[in-house]
Amino acid sequence: MLKQKLKEGYPMLPTFVGKDILSFKEAIQYLDLSESSLYKLTSELKISFSKPNGGKLYFEKAELDNWMIQNKSKSVVEVENEILEKSIKNGRSKI
């Protein structure tokens, strides 16, 4: 039945779905990066990885998520809410 659905044009799920630890190839797919880009990030220690027994590279999916959302730019609404919260906290609001 699964083979029949694949023949009908259903896309296959990526291999990293439901996994906490990703291989190098899975990490490339998950991050949507080239091999050379991921190698560069690991060689410059800009992204966390494990290399058990000095062999293949593995990545924790949660660490990759954290890396992807670093240097987040806030929306105007988020900035306005922060300013409002700080002014209320400091007793400067007239609300």
C-alpha positions as CSV (number, residue, x, y, z in Angstrom):
1,M,0.0,0.0,0.0
2,L,2.8,2.4,0.9
3,K,4.5,1.7,-2.5
4,Q,1.2,2.4,-4.2
5,K,0.9,5.8,-2.5
6,L,4.4,6.7,-3.4
7,K,3.7,5.8,-7.0
8,E,0.6,8.1,-6.8
9,G,2.8,11.1,-6.1
10,Y,2.8,11.3,-2.3
11,P,6.0,12.8,-1.1
12,M,8.2,10.7,1.2
13,L,8.9,12.0,4.7
14,P,12.4,13.2,5.3
15,T,14.6,10.7,7.2
16,F,15.0,13.1,10.2
17,V,11.3,13.2,11.1
18,G,10.9,11.9,14.7
19,K,14.6,11.7,15.4
20,D,16.6,13.6,18.0
21,I,20.1,12.9,16.6
22,L,20.8,13.6,13.0
23,S,23.5,12.3,10.7
24,F,25.5,14.8,8.6
25,K,23.3,14.2,5.5
26,E,20.1,14.5,7.6
27,A,21.4,17.8,9.1
28,I,22.2,19.2,5.6
29,Q,18.6,18.4,4.6
30,Y,17.1,19.7,7.9
31,L,19.1,23.0,7.8
32,D,18.8,23.4,4.0
33,L,22.5,23.9,3.7
34,S,25.2,22.6,1.3
35,E,27.7,20.1,2.5
36,S,30.5,22.6,2.3
37,S,28.5,25.1,4.4
38,L,27.9,22.6,7.2
39,Y,31.5,21.5,7.1
40,K,32.6,25.1,7.4
41,L,30.3,25.7,10.4
42,T,31.7,22.6,12.1
43,S,35.3,23.4,11.4
44,E,34.9,27.0,12.7
45,L,33.0,25.5,15.8
46,K,30.0,27.7,15.0
47,I,27.6,24.8,15.3
48,S,27.6,22.0,17.9
49,F,28.3,18.4,16.8
50,S,29.4,15.1,18.1
51,K,32.0,12.9,16.5
52,P,31.9,9.5,18.3
53,N,35.1,7.5,18.0
54,G,36.5,10.2,15.7
55,G,34.2,9.1,12.9
56,K,31.1,10.5,11.4
57,L,29.5,13.8,12.5
58,Y,26.2,13.8,14.3
59,F,24.0,16.7,15.4
60,E,21.3,17.1,18.1
61,K,18.2,18.4,16.4
62,A,17.4,20.7,19.4
63,E,20.9,22.3,19.0
64,L,20.3,22.8,15.3
65,D,17.0,24.5,16.1
66,N,18.7,26.8,18.6
67,W,21.4,27.6,16.0
68,M,18.7,28.5,13.4
69,I,16.9,30.9,15.6
70,Q,19.9,32.8,17.0
71,N,20.1,36.5,16.1
72,K,16.4,36.7,15.8
73,S,15.0,40.0,14.5
74,K,12.0,41.1,16.4
75,S,8.9,42.4,14.8
76,V,7.6,46.0,15.4
77,V,4.8,44.6,17.6
78,E,7.3,42.6,19.7
79,V,9.5,45.7,20.2
80,E,6.4,47.8,21.1
81,N,5.2,45.2,23.6
82,E,8.7,45.1,25.2
83,I,8.7,48.9,25.5
84,L,5.2,48.9,27.0
85,E,6.1,46.2,29.5
86,K,9.3,48.0,30.6
87,S,7.4,51.3,31.0
88,I,4.7,49.6,33.1
89,K,7.4,47.8,35.2
90,N,9.2,51.2,35.8
91,G,5.9,53.0,36.7
92,R,6.1,55.3,33.7
93,S,2.8,54.2,32.1
94,K,-0.4,56.2,32.3
95,I,-2.5,53.1,31.7
